[in-house]
Amino acid sequence: MYIPFNKSDISEIELDLVKKTLLKEKLEGGRSNSSEACIKYLKENFLIQDCLLTTSCTSALELSALVLKLNPGDEVILPSYTFVSSANAFVLRGCKPVFVDIRKEDLNLNLDLVEQAITKKTKALVVIHYGGISCDMKKAKNICKKYNLALIEDAAQAVGSKYKDLFLGSIGDMGAYSFHGTKNITCGEGGAILINKKKYLNKAQIHYEKGTNRLAFSLGKVSKYNWRDIGSSHILSNFSASLLLGQLRREKVINETRMNIWNDYNDFFSSNKSLITKYRICSVPTYATKHNGHLFFLIFNNKKMTNNFIKKMREEGCEVSKHYVPLHNSPFGKKVGRVSSSMKVTENAGDCLVRLPLWPGVEAKKIMLASSKIINKL
Ligand SMILES: Cc1ncc(COP(=O)(O)O)c(C=O)c1O
């Protein structure tokens, strides 16, 4: 058997849309047909006020930091158990990342530890919805209101997931999606910045268009465009957007299929009494009313068990994978960041978390069988 860790779900619908774009449409992005159709889909289906398609979630996060006009020395609070871009976007503006531990239950930021990390220099809170499962957004919003902080949702993994009846990414001041090849909905490399406050839209559009007001020009609002501020090239090509459009149109089916696999894993790994003493799994909070089955993890009791499990699963032909290396312990994280609490849960996740393959069509039964045989012997 060989089961890859990840595989995108691309259908004839996407192939037809890409072909049509290649033969009949402009290839550049901005206000092109497929890009506009993707934005319409995102706004209507995820109830997002405004958004811009970007070349990645990284670029969307960088835009959010630009829009907030952060200055060198400003502090931004975030988890350490995340992708490097969640921190880098702010470090690029000269900010100091302040790392806070995560919750044992779902590996999302431990919001009970955030207030003690706030100083006079704190300007923003960045939450990550790990595995597409929502943070406690009410708690996050209340903290931001009390201390006048901007709230950014790194919803890289959370397209289609909800907090109560709100879609993730649409709740904070700004949000960021990823459409990278490893995500549920993909166009290879891509993302979106979700702008939930009117006052940020114009600024975001200018940074997005290399620091010019070209978007206003293409909308016919000004007769010429010129250089207004700093900016860079963040625009997703129309070619990539046509692939994304097909994926978005199939988003409900893709996410539902993944959720069915996630539920199978969850039932299996939570009910097997002889196995459950060796690991723990995610406990989904009630406010995370809908999630997208982005990933399924086991956290083993110790490093030895974890590494043995990975080795044996790979020998069986099944690609399982660890996840983040905590940022606070990385060479650059140590240099530019500050740790504000014990990092016990973060470090444990870094050492002992293993993700199972999860994609539409994956042979989950084979994976569960192989896992249970190996875990029994650990
Ligand atoms: C939480 C988080 N934020 C940001 C990113 C960056 O996404 P992209 O590759 O689209 O830049 C990732 C990538 O996996 C991620 O997991």
Ligand as a Chemical Component Dictionary entry (heavy atoms), coordinates in Angstrom:
data_LIG
# 
_chem_comp.id                   LIG 
_chem_comp.type                 NON-POLYMER 
_chem_comp.pdbx_formal_charge   0 
_chem_comp.three_letter_code    LIG 
# 
loop_
_chem_comp_atom.comp_id 
_chem_comp_atom.atom_id 
_chem_comp_atom.alt_atom_id 
_chem_comp_atom.type_symbol 
_chem_comp_atom.charge 
_chem_comp_atom.model_Cartn_x 
_chem_comp_atom.model_Cartn_y 
_chem_comp_atom.model_Cartn_z 
_chem_comp_atom.pdbx_ordinal 
LIG C1 C1 C 0 -2.034 28.829 10.125 1  
LIG C2 C2 C 0 -1.378 29.131 8.806  2  
LIG N1 N1 N 0 -1.225 30.411 8.429  3  
LIG C3 C3 C 0 -0.675 30.747 7.249  4  
LIG C4 C4 C 0 -0.239 29.784 6.373  5  
LIG C5 C5 C 0 0.402  30.207 5.080  6  
LIG O1 O1 O 0 -0.400 29.876 3.984  7  
LIG P1 P1 P 0 0.131  30.105 2.485  8  
LIG O2 O2 O 0 0.972  28.914 2.141  9  
LIG O3 O3 O 0 -1.115 30.188 1.655  10 
LIG O4 O4 O 0 0.899  31.352 2.478  11 
LIG C6 C6 C 0 -0.370 28.433 6.707  12 
LIG C7 C7 C 0 0.100  27.397 5.797  13 
LIG O5 O5 O 0 -0.022 26.221 5.981  14 
LIG C8 C8 C 0 -0.959 28.086 7.955  15 
LIG O6 O6 O 0 -1.092 26.825 8.356  16 
# 
loop_
_chem_comp_bond.comp_id 
_chem_comp_bond.atom_id_1 
_chem_comp_bond.atom_id_2 
_chem_comp_bond.value_order 
_chem_comp_bond.pdbx_ordinal 
LIG C1 C2 SING 1  
LIG C2 N1 SING 2  
LIG C2 C8 DOUB 3  
LIG N1 C3 DOUB 4  
LIG C3 C4 SING 5  
LIG C4 C5 SING 6  
LIG C4 C6 DOUB 7  
LIG C5 O1 SING 8  
LIG O1 P1 SING 9  
LIG P1 O2 DOUB 10 
LIG P1 O3 SING 11 
LIG P1 O4 SING 12 
LIG C6 C7 SING 13 
LIG C6 C8 SING 14 
LIG C7 O5 DOUB 15 
LIG C8 O6 SING 16 
# 
